[in-house]
Amino acid sequence: MRKLMRAALALGRVTVTLALFGGLVWGGYLALYHPDTPLRDEWNPVKPLRIADPVTPITKWKLSRALSDPALCQSVLDASSVSASAMSDLQASEVCHIRGRVRLASVGAAKLKPLETRCPIALRLAMWERHALQPAATAHLGTELTGIRHYSSYNCRAIRTPSGETSRMSTHASADAIDISGFDFANGKRLSLKADWNGAAPDAAFLRAAQQGACLWFNTVLGPEYNALHADHFHMQNTGWNSCG
């Protein structure tokens, strides 16, 4: 009799445990997938990245998903205030190409001189504009950013160093980088890295905040304090090992 009672109690515990686990699984499924879920999109890992969403601890994970999936990357841009038209891939050679090519003319409220680049660069620029540049413009200059000036993204060339060119190809050769030279604002102000990096306090503060913000959204960011070759621009890469200099 005692053995039967113990077996019944054990079976009861297993049944309760399974019921609780099943309830948790079902509750988790509803929280993620139900149309009326109270979980906000920016916290929901099954919802795609939206550039305008507030940044949360899972934003970087959502971004990495979009960066690794060309179709998802383009859909994120298409659903946002980014002027990025999909183009066919460019294959100039084995080392010079643009895969996932887009024609980019604006990100958020900031216009750019139209350029051809990869979707990941366009998406990283859009996140930088929304979550770093616009807040920095308001905080340091009391105005809105309206333009981002650049030198280029795609450029079929080797890496340059203070000692000359190397034998390795630059990340510009695959449009995995962009060089940013300055910014325009709603109040008519124009800043360039060459003229204003060590300029008036608010201007210099904005440019440093811009670089710090870029380091959050790009894997490699090199600026005026890295070396003389970068005195007039931020070199910002899609690839690299979280280098910020």
C-alpha positions, 0 to 999 in steps of 0.5 A: 500500500505504501509503495502504491501511495509513493508511486501515486505521489511521484506521478502527481508531482510529475503531472504537476511539473509537466502541467506547469512546464506546459503552461510556461511554454504556452504562455511564452508562445502567446507572449511572443506570437499572439497578436495582442501580446503585451510584450513590446516589439523592441523586447520581442525577439521574434519581431524584426528590427525596426530602426525607430524602436527604442534600444533594448538589450536585444537590439544588437541581436536583432541588428546582427540578424538583419546584417546577416540576411540580405532580404531581412536587411532590405526589408528593415530599410524599406519599412523605415524612413531610409531612402535605400533602393535595392540594386543588383550586385556589382562584381568588378573582380574577385576582390572588388564588389558590392554584394547586397548593393543599395543606392543610399540617399538619406537615413532618417532626417539626414540626407546624403549625397547619393552613393552606392554601398552595401545594405549593412552599411546603410542599416548601420548608418540609419541606426547611428543617425537615429540613436546617436547623431540626432540625440547628440545634435540636440544635446550639444547644438540644440538643433536637428541633424539634416545632412551627413557628408561623406567621401565614399563607400565603394572604392576598389583600392588597397589599404593605405597606411602612413607608410604607403599602400599595402598589398591587402585590399581595403574594406572599401573595395567591398563597400564594407566601409564608409568615410564620413567627413562632416555634418549639416544642421537645421539651423544652418551650421556645418561642421567638418572633422578637419576644421572643427575636431578641435574647434569650439567646445559645442562643435568638438563635443558633438563630433566626439559624441558622433564618434562614440556613437558610431562605435556602438553601431559599427565594428570598426571606427577610426577618427582624427586621433587614430592617425594623420590619414584620418584627420578629416574623416571617420572611417566606419566599417561593417567588419572588424573586432570592435575597434574604436580609435 
